[in-house]
């Protein structure tokens, strides 16, 4: 079939809106693309990982997350790292996200990306507290206090876990501090690419022919697909 096409080379237009012949051969093989599955807990190399793109439904994976107050999964604020993120835009709160119980005895760091993306940001919204609790208690212990996003940048945080945060049943929580009476949250914020690495299975040599891709060798694939 014929259609109009434009071609450029290094920014220079070679031809524009020219009729081009497109050949569509019936039965011809086409390259398929695969997005690696990056939502898991307790694998050999990963204790927790979620890119919020790998669960088959547009919601949180119930095997990883047990509670999410006033959040949505999707691209409400555009791309924080890539694709979907878990977004908090409800102005009245509360805003929090809690993991399932994890075995963190061999964990070393907690990594995550946070930003406002294309949504409104604020200079005055309350801070976001990252905490942990052990053995299904409600006694949350603060790991880090993070300022709510005040510009369009995405920031990757890496929090080293203290010995007290390592155990056989540990949960992690992201929660924005409560508002004063009569106040509302002015802005949105979102989390993406949350990761806890299993330090018991550190590889000395990386070798991967990507056929098939071994997700244990890679943390995330922002914006990438694997051709098969």
N, C-alpha and C positions, 0 to 999 in steps of 0.2 A: 504494500500500500504506500501512498505518498502522503507526506506531511511537511509543513514548513519547519525549518531548523536553523539554528544559529551556531557557529563554531568560532571559538577564540583560541589563541595560543599565546601564553604569557601576557595576558591582558590585551592583546591586539586582536581585533575582529578580523577573521578570515573570510567568513561570509555570514550574511544575516538575512533571515526570513526567506531563505532559498528553498525551493522544492527539493526534498531529499527522498530517496527511495529507501524504504524500510522493508527488509526481507524477513518474513516470519515463517520459518520452515516448520511444518507440522511434525510434531514428535521430536524436534531437536532438543538435545539435553540443555538444561539451564542450570546455572549455579544457584544452589540453595544457601541461605544464610541461617545461622543458628546463634541465638543469644544465650550464652552460658547461664546455667541456673545458679544464682548467687544468693539464695536464701536458705540458710541451714544453721543447725546447732550441733555441737558435739561430733564433729568429724575429726579425722586424724590431724588436720592442720588448723582447723578453725573451731573455736568455741561458740562464737556467734557471728553471723554475717547476714546482712540484709541490704540489698540495693533498692528495694521497694518496687522492682520491675519484674521479679521472678515468680511471684505468686500468681496463680492462674486467674484469680479474681482481683478486681480493683479494690482491694481492702487489705488490711493487715493479716499477715500469716498467723493464725491462732496457735500454731506450734511454737512461735517465738515470742508473741506479745500477748499479755493477759489483760491489759487495761490500757485504754486510750481515751481520755476525756477531752471532748470538743476538738477532735482532730479529723482530718480527711486525708486519704491517700490519693495522689494524682499529681497533676501539673497546674494546680491552682495558682502557684507563684512562678510558673515557668520552671526551668531546669536549675536545680540547686547544684548538683554535680552532673547528672544526666537522667533524663526520663522522669519517672515519678519520685515523689518524696512524701514524707508525712508532714502535713501542714497544719498550723494552728492559727486560725483567723477569727475564732469566736470572740467577740469583744468583751463578753461578761465572764468568761472562764468557768470553772478552773481549767487549766491547761496542763496536762501531764501524759506521759507515756511510760509504761512499766513492762519490763521483760518477764518472761517466765523464769523459774528457778534454774540456775546454771551451775555446772561444776567448774569452778574457776581455780581449782588447785594448781593448775599449770598455766594460768593466764599471766600475762605481763602488762599489757596496755589495753586501754579502751580508746578506740578511734572513731570519730564521727565528723560529719560536715554539717555546718549550720549557716543559714543565711535567710534573707528575706526575698531573694530573687527579684522578680518583677513586681512584687507586692509593696505596699507602703511600709516604710521603716520608721522608727521612732528614736528620739534621743532621750526619752523620759520613761519608757516602759520599764517595769520591774525586771530584775535579773532572772536568769534561768539557772536553777540549781541541779547539778548532777549528783545523785546519791546512790548508795547501795544499802541493802538490808539482807540479813541472814536468817535462814530457817523460818521463812514465812512470817516474820514479825513485821510490825509497822514502825519499827525503830530505824528510821532512815538516817544514815550517816553521810554527811556531805563530803563529796570528793572534790568538787570544783564549783565555783560561783562564776557564771559567765554573763557578761553584759549582753542584753538583747541586741540583735543586729541594728546598727545605726547608719548603715550605708548599703549599697547594692552588692558588696563583695561577699563571697562564700569563704568561710574560714574553716580549715580542718584542724580539729583539736585532737591531741594525743595525750591521754591522761595515764600516767603510770599508776598501777594499782598497788596499794600498800598490802602488806601481809594480811591485815585484818579483813581485806576485801576478797581473800582467797578462801574458798571452802566448797563444800559439796552441794550447797543449796543457797545461791546468792542471786538476788535480783537487782536490777539497775533501774533507776528512775530519772527521767528528765521532767522537771516541773518548774513552771514560771511562778515566781513569788506572787502571793495573793495581793489583790487590790485593796485600797482603802474604800470605805463605804462611799458609794456615789460615784466612784471612778470606773472607767472602762479601759481595756487595753486599746491602744491607739493603732497598733501595727500587727503584722503577721510575721511568723518565723517558721522555718521548716528544717527538718532533719533528713539527711541522706547518707548512704554508704556507712552504716554502723557496723563496727568490726571489733571482735576480741580474738586475738590470735592465740593458738595453742603452742606455747613455747617448748613443749615436750617433744615436738616433731619438727625441729628446725632442719632444713635441708642445707647441705654444704655446697652441693652443685645443682644448678638449674639446667635441666634438659627437657625440652618439650617440643615435639613436632606438630602439636595441635591437631593430631589425627588419631583419636579424638582429643579435644582439649581437656587437660587435667586441671580442674578448678583449684586443686590444692596448691598449684604452682603460682597462682595469680590472686591478687586481692580483689580487684574490680576491673571491669572493661568499659569505662565511661565512653559512650559514643561508638563503641566497636561491636562488630559482629564477626563470627567465624564462618568463612565460606567452606562448604563441603561439596 
